[in-house]
Amino acid sequence: MAFNFENLQVWQKALDYSLEVNILIKKFPSEEKYVLSSQFQRAADSIVLNIAEGSTGQTKPEFARFLSIAMRSAIECVSCLHLGKKRNIILEVDFNNQYQKLEEIIKMISGLKKSIKS
């Protein structure tokens, strides 16, 4: 692969997660298109984009800053899941599946952040 971030497992998982969000929000009602759907997709995309942007040509502290932004975007996705569940547009099984994936991504981001600070 041409860019270092493409070899990062956390980036690969975040990319897969963003695609899963895209599939999930297609099930949302049309009135959510410019509300929760849009916000959820942008937050999921932000995880991937910030990991990539921070990893290339940045100092370690700058990369850590971008990882913090990626983590906040992942937390935003957790909130989107809760909103969707409360609005009865995300099924319990989908909620649990997506929640577990976000927990893993957040742990991986945290671990990467710790490793670059060492």
C-alpha positions as CSV (number, residue, x, y, z in Angstrom):
1,M,0.0,0.0,0.0
2,A,1.2,3.5,-0.8
3,F,0.4,5.3,2.4
4,N,1.4,4.3,5.9
5,F,-2.1,4.8,7.3
6,E,-3.5,2.1,5.0
7,N,-1.5,-0.4,7.0
8,L,-3.0,0.6,10.3
9,Q,-5.5,-1.9,11.6
10,V,-7.5,0.8,13.3
11,W,-7.8,2.7,10.0
12,Q,-9.0,-0.4,8.3
13,K,-11.5,-1.2,11.0
14,A,-12.7,2.4,10.9
15,L,-13.1,2.3,7.1
16,D,-15.2,-0.9,7.4
17,Y,-17.2,0.7,10.2
18,S,-18.0,3.7,8.0
19,L,-19.3,1.4,5.3
20,E,-21.5,-0.4,7.8
21,V,-22.9,2.9,9.0
22,N,-23.7,3.7,5.4
23,I,-25.7,0.4,5.1
24,L,-27.4,0.9,8.4
25,I,-28.6,4.4,7.7
26,K,-30.2,3.4,4.5
27,K,-32.8,1.6,6.7
28,F,-33.6,4.9,8.4
29,P,-36.9,6.7,7.6
30,S,-36.7,9.5,5.0
31,E,-37.3,12.2,7.7
32,E,-34.0,11.3,9.2
33,K,-32.0,11.8,6.0
34,Y,-30.8,15.3,6.8
35,V,-30.9,14.8,10.6
36,L,-29.5,11.7,12.3
37,S,-28.5,9.8,9.1
38,S,-26.3,12.6,7.9
39,Q,-24.7,13.3,11.3
40,F,-24.0,9.6,11.9
41,Q,-22.3,9.1,8.5
42,R,-20.2,12.3,8.9
43,A,-19.0,11.1,12.4
44,A,-18.2,7.7,11.1
45,D,-16.3,9.1,8.1
46,S,-14.5,11.5,10.4
47,I,-12.9,8.6,12.3
48,V,-11.3,7.3,9.2
49,L,-10.3,10.7,7.8
50,N,-8.7,11.9,11.0
51,I,-6.6,8.8,11.5
52,A,-5.4,9.1,7.9
53,E,-4.7,12.8,8.0
54,G,-2.9,12.7,11.4
55,S,-0.7,9.8,10.4
56,T,1.0,11.4,7.4
57,G,3.7,13.9,7.7
58,Q,2.8,15.0,11.2
59,T,4.7,15.2,14.4
60,K,3.8,12.7,17.1
61,P,1.9,15.3,19.2
62,E,0.0,16.4,16.1
63,F,-0.8,12.7,15.2
64,A,-2.1,12.3,18.8
65,R,-4.3,15.4,18.4
66,F,-5.8,13.9,15.2
67,L,-6.4,10.6,17.1
68,S,-8.2,12.5,19.8
69,I,-10.5,14.0,17.2
70,A,-11.1,10.5,15.7
71,M,-11.9,9.2,19.2
72,R,-14.4,12.0,19.7
73,S,-16.0,11.2,16.4
74,A,-16.3,7.5,17.5
75,I,-18.0,8.7,20.7
76,E,-20.3,10.8,18.6
77,C,-21.2,7.6,16.7
78,V,-22.0,5.9,20.1
79,S,-24.5,8.8,20.8
80,C,-26.0,8.4,17.3
81,L,-26.6,4.7,18.1
82,H,-28.4,5.6,21.3
83,L,-30.5,8.2,19.5
84,G,-31.4,5.8,16.8
85,K,-32.4,3.2,19.4
86,K,-34.4,5.6,21.4
87,R,-36.2,6.7,18.2
88,N,-36.9,3.1,17.4
89,I,-35.1,3.2,14.1
90,I,-32.1,1.0,15.2
91,L,-32.9,-2.5,16.2
92,E,-31.4,-3.9,19.4
93,V,-29.3,-6.4,17.5
94,D,-27.9,-3.7,15.2
95,F,-27.2,-1.5,18.2
96,N,-25.3,-4.2,20.0
97,N,-23.3,-5.1,16.9
98,Q,-22.4,-1.5,16.1
99,Y,-21.7,-0.7,19.8
100,Q,-19.2,-3.5,20.1
101,K,-17.4,-2.4,16.9
102,L,-17.1,1.1,18.2
103,E,-15.7,-0.1,21.6
104,E,-13.0,-2.0,19.7
105,I,-12.2,1.0,17.5
106,I,-12.0,3.3,20.5
107,K,-9.7,0.9,22.3
108,M,-7.5,0.7,19.2
109,I,-7.3,4.5,18.8
110,S,-6.4,4.8,22.5
111,G,-3.7,2.2,22.2
112,L,-2.2,3.8,19.1
113,K,-2.3,7.2,20.9
114,K,-0.4,5.7,23.9
115,S,2.1,4.0,21.6
116,I,3.0,7.1,19.7
117,K,3.4,9.1,23.0
118,S,6.0,6.6,24.3
